[in-house]
């Protein structure tokens, strides 16, 4: 039988950097922590750590074991969370992290499909920024997320779903509303509404400077793309946004314009903790949203002439 307290102690020492810090983190005496590690080493017949100066370093066998132990503990945590939620609410519960713009565009269609096939699933939605979503996945507050995907990061598993183009968005009464395609240089004289510098969207555009060829003029700044689009719809200014952000009645007052010879795309996909296998209910939600995203993008692309 796996000794979960001993495995937890092993990972705590690695993450804390010392036995003293790990013992404090776990609320144990150093002697109790040492006993757990000795018990684990004895059961496995290997040395987990070697002396390195005044501290400890992973042995070769310990290094090989670590990712497997992490995966086991993360999987156990996921199972226990699912059991607690089922006991608490009486039905399987899925906690979903989702970008706010997707919550009001593709999520209703996806949830209708989930409810038809799995009427017993209870869903909690955390409509947050991409940065907050990653934190929710990392700390276990969310089971799975649909979000903007950047480079692959340690601690996360991800699967791309679609790539949506970035477009210039103007009000339908704007002088540029007759345009269907513009080069990036056409934006050099425009006052743009930008999203806060910590947002994934802002970072995407800044990282694309070699493609754009110059720094975009962010004269105004807001924290949410929906706010930027509302200001654009009122005729206040223009912005650069992902195509799927144009939604609902507000979207009816907006005109998207393709940019550049080669599209600059935002990659959307699903995200969950590395080493964990999604519960069947979470996988059902993920698949339904993926299908809805693909369908919605196909419809929206037809609006780009």
C-alpha beads as a LAMMPS data file, in Angstrom:
LAMMPS data file: protein, C-alpha beads

305 atoms
304 bonds

1 atom types
1 bond types

-500.0 500.0 xlo xhi
-500.0 500.0 ylo yhi
-500.0 500.0 zlo zhi

Masses

1 110.0

Atoms # bond

1 1 1 0.000 0.000 0.000
2 1 1 1.311 3.459 -0.873
3 1 1 2.356 5.537 2.134
4 1 1 0.748 8.880 1.278
5 1 1 2.107 10.801 4.335
6 1 1 5.627 9.644 3.455
7 1 1 5.181 10.607 -0.195
8 1 1 3.873 14.017 0.889
9 1 1 6.934 14.485 3.097
10 1 1 9.233 13.593 0.197
11 1 1 7.666 16.192 -2.122
12 1 1 7.604 18.797 0.663
13 1 1 11.362 18.478 1.192
14 1 1 11.988 18.907 -2.536
15 1 1 9.671 21.918 -2.847
16 1 1 10.784 23.594 0.393
17 1 1 14.489 23.149 -0.236
18 1 1 15.296 21.747 3.194
19 1 1 14.042 19.264 5.765
20 1 1 13.629 22.057 8.327
21 1 1 11.396 24.135 6.035
22 1 1 9.428 21.052 4.977
23 1 1 8.783 20.044 8.588
24 1 1 7.528 23.533 9.384
25 1 1 5.309 23.518 6.293
26 1 1 3.755 20.164 7.262
27 1 1 3.460 21.016 10.950
28 1 1 5.820 18.193 11.951
29 1 1 8.931 17.927 14.047
30 1 1 12.093 17.250 12.086
31 1 1 12.325 13.870 13.785
32 1 1 8.817 12.939 12.599
33 1 1 9.647 14.092 9.080
34 1 1 12.862 12.042 9.084
35 1 1 10.944 8.951 10.183
36 1 1 8.546 9.344 7.269
37 1 1 11.404 9.655 4.790
38 1 1 13.241 6.686 6.300
39 1 1 10.045 4.642 6.111
40 1 1 9.667 5.497 2.424
41 1 1 13.305 4.723 1.640
42 1 1 13.065 1.394 3.466
43 1 1 9.907 0.378 1.605
44 1 1 11.448 1.264 -1.771
45 1 1 14.957 0.067 -1.054
46 1 1 16.560 3.256 -2.383
47 1 1 18.114 6.484 -1.116
48 1 1 15.985 9.498 -1.968
49 1 1 18.487 12.191 -1.000
50 1 1 22.232 12.688 -0.800
51 1 1 24.149 15.232 1.232
52 1 1 25.110 18.400 -0.646
53 1 1 27.094 20.706 1.604
54 1 1 24.827 21.565 4.513
55 1 1 21.695 20.635 2.625
56 1 1 20.108 17.776 0.727
57 1 1 19.959 17.001 -2.975
58 1 1 17.891 14.430 -4.794
59 1 1 19.633 11.184 -5.571
60 1 1 19.402 9.795 -9.090
61 1 1 16.661 7.392 -7.955
62 1 1 14.898 10.221 -6.136
63 1 1 14.909 12.346 -9.290
64 1 1 13.360 9.502 -11.261
65 1 1 10.723 8.923 -8.600
66 1 1 9.692 12.567 -8.091
67 1 1 7.465 13.109 -11.178
68 1 1 5.649 9.839 -10.504
69 1 1 5.013 10.806 -6.880
70 1 1 3.740 14.229 -7.929
71 1 1 1.369 12.644 -10.436
72 1 1 0.091 10.221 -7.787
73 1 1 -0.530 12.951 -5.199
74 1 1 -2.166 15.259 -7.749
75 1 1 -4.407 12.448 -8.942
76 1 1 -5.339 11.601 -5.359
77 1 1 -6.125 15.260 -4.677
78 1 1 -8.389 15.382 -7.727
79 1 1 -10.229 12.219 -6.680
80 1 1 -10.742 13.466 -3.118
81 1 1 -12.014 16.827 -4.375
82 1 1 -14.491 15.066 -6.658
83 1 1 -15.690 12.851 -3.809
84 1 1 -16.088 15.837 -1.464
85 1 1 -18.073 17.750 -4.075
86 1 1 -20.302 14.765 -4.793
87 1 1 -20.960 14.254 -1.070
88 1 1 -21.566 17.966 -0.515
89 1 1 -23.821 18.615 -3.493
90 1 1 -25.156 15.136 -4.151
91 1 1 -24.137 15.219 -7.834
92 1 1 -20.827 15.273 -9.765
93 1 1 -19.453 18.835 -9.803
94 1 1 -17.127 20.376 -12.385
95 1 1 -15.407 23.698 -11.715
96 1 1 -14.622 25.451 -14.991
97 1 1 -12.310 28.407 -15.532
98 1 1 -13.381 30.429 -18.561
99 1 1 -12.573 33.754 -20.194
100 1 1 -15.514 36.166 -19.702
101 1 1 -15.922 36.767 -23.452
102 1 1 -16.384 33.038 -24.021
103 1 1 -18.840 32.735 -21.136
104 1 1 -21.395 34.795 -23.009
105 1 1 -20.654 33.655 -26.561
106 1 1 -19.990 29.908 -26.796
107 1 1 -20.658 28.688 -23.262
108 1 1 -24.496 28.701 -23.391
109 1 1 -24.485 26.462 -26.474
110 1 1 -21.903 24.127 -24.921
111 1 1 -23.737 23.860 -21.608
112 1 1 -26.982 23.014 -23.376
113 1 1 -25.190 20.085 -25.038
114 1 1 -23.673 18.963 -21.717
115 1 1 -27.009 19.187 -19.921
116 1 1 -28.685 17.098 -22.615
117 1 1 -26.178 14.258 -22.312
118 1 1 -25.261 14.602 -18.625
119 1 1 -28.205 16.183 -16.777
120 1 1 -26.727 15.237 -13.397
121 1 1 -23.581 17.398 -13.717
122 1 1 -23.384 20.490 -11.513
123 1 1 -21.180 23.249 -12.964
124 1 1 -19.327 26.059 -11.200
125 1 1 -17.943 28.720 -13.542
126 1 1 -15.014 30.983 -12.646
127 1 1 -15.157 33.753 -15.278
128 1 1 -11.678 35.203 -14.907
129 1 1 -8.697 36.578 -16.799
130 1 1 -6.172 34.187 -18.337
131 1 1 -3.717 34.906 -15.505
132 1 1 -6.320 34.226 -12.816
133 1 1 -7.467 31.079 -14.606
134 1 1 -3.928 29.671 -14.550
135 1 1 -3.730 30.335 -10.824
136 1 1 -7.058 28.567 -10.289
137 1 1 -5.818 25.507 -12.155
138 1 1 -2.474 25.549 -10.339
139 1 1 -4.018 25.664 -6.860
140 1 1 -6.782 23.166 -7.651
141 1 1 -9.653 25.674 -7.454
142 1 1 -10.721 24.708 -10.983
143 1 1 -10.777 21.289 -12.640
144 1 1 -10.378 22.423 -16.239
145 1 1 -10.282 25.737 -18.069
146 1 1 -10.892 27.198 -21.504
147 1 1 -8.447 30.025 -22.002
148 1 1 -5.797 31.714 -24.085
149 1 1 -2.786 29.434 -24.507
150 1 1 0.713 30.853 -24.604
151 1 1 3.872 28.799 -24.382
152 1 1 3.616 25.497 -22.558
153 1 1 4.316 25.914 -18.862
154 1 1 5.481 23.460 -16.255
155 1 1 2.655 22.200 -14.089
156 1 1 -0.016 22.412 -16.787
157 1 1 -1.366 20.142 -19.487
158 1 1 -2.981 21.888 -22.421
159 1 1 -4.723 21.067 -25.665
160 1 1 -5.238 23.618 -28.431
161 1 1 -8.766 23.924 -29.835
162 1 1 -8.853 26.867 -32.254
163 1 1 -6.833 29.814 -33.481
164 1 1 -8.933 32.949 -33.834
165 1 1 -7.647 35.986 -35.753
166 1 1 -6.995 39.351 -34.172
167 1 1 -9.012 42.050 -35.928
168 1 1 -9.329 45.805 -35.864
169 1 1 -12.719 46.648 -34.367
170 1 1 -14.522 49.879 -35.238
171 1 1 -18.064 51.135 -34.806
172 1 1 -20.294 50.621 -37.846
173 1 1 -20.483 54.397 -38.315
174 1 1 -16.698 54.832 -38.272
175 1 1 -14.842 56.063 -41.382
176 1 1 -13.012 52.728 -41.580
177 1 1 -16.201 50.655 -41.453
178 1 1 -16.148 50.372 -45.267
179 1 1 -12.811 48.549 -45.078
180 1 1 -12.524 44.757 -44.942
181 1 1 -8.741 44.343 -44.809
182 1 1 -5.976 46.690 -43.679
183 1 1 -2.202 46.401 -43.324
184 1 1 -0.854 46.802 -39.798
185 1 1 0.754 50.116 -40.778
186 1 1 -2.746 51.591 -41.179
187 1 1 -3.011 51.503 -37.379
188 1 1 0.007 53.771 -36.862
189 1 1 -2.118 56.917 -36.845
190 1 1 -4.995 55.528 -34.780
191 1 1 -5.710 56.076 -31.098
192 1 1 -6.343 52.603 -29.712
193 1 1 -7.999 51.324 -26.564
194 1 1 -5.684 48.775 -24.986
195 1 1 -6.217 46.157 -22.310
196 1 1 -4.109 46.301 -19.129
197 1 1 -0.420 45.361 -19.553
198 1 1 -0.807 42.208 -17.455
199 1 1 -3.482 40.737 -19.721
200 1 1 -2.746 37.835 -22.040
201 1 1 -4.172 39.804 -24.968
202 1 1 -1.828 42.750 -24.399
203 1 1 1.181 40.450 -24.099
204 1 1 0.199 38.701 -27.335
205 1 1 0.147 42.004 -29.219
206 1 1 3.394 43.226 -27.693
207 1 1 5.134 39.948 -28.517
208 1 1 3.939 40.361 -32.110
209 1 1 5.848 43.612 -32.646
210 1 1 8.150 41.973 -35.250
211 1 1 5.021 41.129 -37.275
212 1 1 3.289 44.469 -36.709
213 1 1 6.456 46.493 -37.325
214 1 1 5.907 49.243 -34.725
215 1 1 4.531 49.881 -31.241
216 1 1 0.773 50.278 -31.228
217 1 1 -0.476 53.571 -29.795
218 1 1 -2.436 52.575 -26.680
219 1 1 -3.856 56.007 -25.935
220 1 1 -6.543 54.646 -23.614
221 1 1 -6.463 51.658 -21.288
222 1 1 -9.120 49.461 -19.704
223 1 1 -8.877 46.182 -17.827
224 1 1 -11.420 44.083 -19.725
225 1 1 -11.984 43.511 -23.432
226 1 1 -15.761 43.863 -22.989
227 1 1 -15.241 47.423 -21.691
228 1 1 -13.037 48.257 -24.671
229 1 1 -15.660 46.951 -27.099
230 1 1 -18.444 48.911 -25.413
231 1 1 -16.391 52.088 -25.827
232 1 1 -15.727 51.224 -29.471
233 1 1 -19.449 50.622 -30.076
234 1 1 -20.172 54.100 -28.702
235 1 1 -17.789 55.598 -31.271
236 1 1 -15.219 56.664 -28.683
237 1 1 -12.178 54.934 -30.227
238 1 1 -11.075 51.692 -31.909
239 1 1 -9.325 48.582 -30.650
240 1 1 -7.639 45.344 -31.673
241 1 1 -9.443 42.272 -30.368
242 1 1 -9.922 38.549 -31.008
243 1 1 -12.780 37.861 -33.416
244 1 1 -14.874 35.808 -30.974
245 1 1 -14.991 38.726 -28.537
246 1 1 -17.519 40.431 -30.824
247 1 1 -20.734 39.017 -29.479
248 1 1 -24.408 39.561 -28.804
249 1 1 -26.220 42.825 -29.379
250 1 1 -23.046 44.819 -28.785
251 1 1 -21.411 42.935 -31.656
252 1 1 -24.179 44.101 -33.992
253 1 1 -22.806 47.661 -33.706
254 1 1 -19.207 46.644 -34.405
255 1 1 -17.325 46.019 -37.633
256 1 1 -14.292 43.669 -37.696
257 1 1 -11.454 44.307 -40.158
258 1 1 -8.828 41.716 -41.052
259 1 1 -5.265 42.821 -40.331
260 1 1 -1.981 42.062 -42.061
261 1 1 -0.994 39.751 -44.861
262 1 1 -0.454 36.908 -42.404
263 1 1 -3.132 36.727 -39.666
264 1 1 -2.068 37.216 -36.069
265 1 1 -3.974 34.541 -34.182
266 1 1 -4.853 33.934 -30.563
267 1 1 -4.733 30.261 -29.633
268 1 1 -7.566 29.063 -27.414
269 1 1 -7.614 25.695 -25.734
270 1 1 -8.209 23.669 -22.618
271 1 1 -5.932 23.685 -19.586
272 1 1 -5.672 21.403 -16.564
273 1 1 -3.098 20.374 -14.012
274 1 1 -0.201 18.296 -15.281
275 1 1 -0.227 14.688 -14.170
276 1 1 -3.989 14.614 -13.637
277 1 1 -6.539 12.750 -15.698
278 1 1 -9.741 14.693 -16.167
279 1 1 -12.801 13.153 -14.546
280 1 1 -15.385 11.942 -17.110
281 1 1 -17.672 14.858 -16.232
282 1 1 -14.882 17.432 -16.733
283 1 1 -13.885 15.781 -20.009
284 1 1 -17.516 15.950 -21.193
285 1 1 -17.609 19.693 -20.456
286 1 1 -14.251 20.222 -22.178
287 1 1 -15.348 18.372 -25.324
288 1 1 -18.659 20.237 -25.538
289 1 1 -16.965 23.630 -25.278
290 1 1 -14.337 22.609 -27.845
291 1 1 -17.083 21.671 -30.318
292 1 1 -18.932 24.936 -29.657
293 1 1 -15.745 26.966 -30.167
294 1 1 -15.025 25.332 -33.519
295 1 1 -18.590 25.876 -34.683
296 1 1 -18.700 29.504 -33.552
297 1 1 -15.372 30.318 -35.195
298 1 1 -16.561 28.836 -38.500
299 1 1 -19.646 31.088 -38.385
300 1 1 -17.692 34.211 -37.422
301 1 1 -15.038 33.700 -40.098
302 1 1 -17.787 34.052 -42.710
303 1 1 -18.313 37.637 -41.490
304 1 1 -14.758 38.502 -42.537
305 1 1 -14.923 39.285 -46.232

Bonds

1 1 1 2
2 1 2 3
3 1 3 4
4 1 4 5
5 1 5 6
6 1 6 7
7 1 7 8
8 1 8 9
9 1 9 10
10 1 10 11
11 1 11 12
12 1 12 13
13 1 13 14
14 1 14 15
15 1 15 16
16 1 16 17
17 1 17 18
18 1 18 19
19 1 19 20
20 1 20 21
21 1 21 22
22 1 22 23
23 1 23 24
24 1 24 25
25 1 25 26
26 1 26 27
27 1 27 28
28 1 28 29
29 1 29 30
30 1 30 31
31 1 31 32
32 1 32 33
33 1 33 34
34 1 34 35
35 1 35 36
36 1 36 37
37 1 37 38
38 1 38 39
39 1 39 40
40 1 40 41
41 1 41 42
42 1 42 43
43 1 43 44
44 1 44 45
45 1 45 46
46 1 46 47
47 1 47 48
48 1 48 49
49 1 49 50
50 1 50 51
51 1 51 52
52 1 52 53
53 1 53 54
54 1 54 55
55 1 55 56
56 1 56 57
57 1 57 58
58 1 58 59
59 1 59 60
60 1 60 61
61 1 61 62
62 1 62 63
63 1 63 64
64 1 64 65
65 1 65 66
66 1 66 67
67 1 67 68
68 1 68 69
69 1 69 70
70 1 70 71
71 1 71 72
72 1 72 73
73 1 73 74
74 1 74 75
75 1 75 76
76 1 76 77
77 1 77 78
78 1 78 79
79 1 79 80
80 1 80 81
81 1 81 82
82 1 82 83
83 1 83 84
84 1 84 85
85 1 85 86
86 1 86 87
87 1 87 88
88 1 88 89
89 1 89 90
90 1 90 91
91 1 91 92
92 1 92 93
93 1 93 94
94 1 94 95
95 1 95 96
96 1 96 97
97 1 97 98
98 1 98 99
99 1 99 100
100 1 100 101
101 1 101 102
102 1 102 103
103 1 103 104
104 1 104 105
105 1 105 106
106 1 106 107
107 1 107 108
108 1 108 109
109 1 109 110
110 1 110 111
111 1 111 112
112 1 112 113
113 1 113 114
114 1 114 115
115 1 115 116
116 1 116 117
117 1 117 118
118 1 118 119
119 1 119 120
120 1 120 121
121 1 121 122
122 1 122 123
123 1 123 124
124 1 124 125
125 1 125 126
126 1 126 127
127 1 127 128
128 1 128 129
129 1 129 130
130 1 130 131
131 1 131 132
132 1 132 133
133 1 133 134
134 1 134 135
135 1 135 136
136 1 136 137
137 1 137 138
138 1 138 139
139 1 139 140
140 1 140 141
141 1 141 142
142 1 142 143
143 1 143 144
144 1 144 145
145 1 145 146
146 1 146 147
147 1 147 148
148 1 148 149
149 1 149 150
150 1 150 151
151 1 151 152
152 1 152 153
153 1 153 154
154 1 154 155
155 1 155 156
156 1 156 157
157 1 157 158
158 1 158 159
159 1 159 160
160 1 160 161
161 1 161 162
162 1 162 163
163 1 163 164
164 1 164 165
165 1 165 166
166 1 166 167
167 1 167 168
168 1 168 169
169 1 169 170
170 1 170 171
171 1 171 172
172 1 172 173
173 1 173 174
174 1 174 175
175 1 175 176
176 1 176 177
177 1 177 178
178 1 178 179
179 1 179 180
180 1 180 181
181 1 181 182
182 1 182 183
183 1 183 184
184 1 184 185
185 1 185 186
186 1 186 187
187 1 187 188
188 1 188 189
189 1 189 190
190 1 190 191
191 1 191 192
192 1 192 193
193 1 193 194
194 1 194 195
195 1 195 196
196 1 196 197
197 1 197 198
198 1 198 199
199 1 199 200
200 1 200 201
201 1 201 202
202 1 202 203
203 1 203 204
204 1 204 205
205 1 205 206
206 1 206 207
207 1 207 208
208 1 208 209
209 1 209 210
210 1 210 211
211 1 211 212
212 1 212 213
213 1 213 214
214 1 214 215
215 1 215 216
216 1 216 217
217 1 217 218
218 1 218 219
219 1 219 220
220 1 220 221
221 1 221 222
222 1 222 223
223 1 223 224
224 1 224 225
225 1 225 226
226 1 226 227
227 1 227 228
228 1 228 229
229 1 229 230
230 1 230 231
231 1 231 232
232 1 232 233
233 1 233 234
234 1 234 235
235 1 235 236
236 1 236 237
237 1 237 238
238 1 238 239
239 1 239 240
240 1 240 241
241 1 241 242
242 1 242 243
243 1 243 244
244 1 244 245
245 1 245 246
246 1 246 247
247 1 247 248
248 1 248 249
249 1 249 250
250 1 250 251
251 1 251 252
252 1 252 253
253 1 253 254
254 1 254 255
255 1 255 256
256 1 256 257
257 1 257 258
258 1 258 259
259 1 259 260
260 1 260 261
261 1 261 262
262 1 262 263
263 1 263 264
264 1 264 265
265 1 265 266
266 1 266 267
267 1 267 268
268 1 268 269
269 1 269 270
270 1 270 271
271 1 271 272
272 1 272 273
273 1 273 274
274 1 274 275
275 1 275 276
276 1 276 277
277 1 277 278
278 1 278 279
279 1 279 280
280 1 280 281
281 1 281 282
282 1 282 283
283 1 283 284
284 1 284 285
285 1 285 286
286 1 286 287
287 1 287 288
288 1 288 289
289 1 289 290
290 1 290 291
291 1 291 292
292 1 292 293
293 1 293 294
294 1 294 295
295 1 295 296
296 1 296 297
297 1 297 298
298 1 298 299
299 1 299 300
300 1 300 301
301 1 301 302
302 1 302 303
303 1 303 304
304 1 304 305
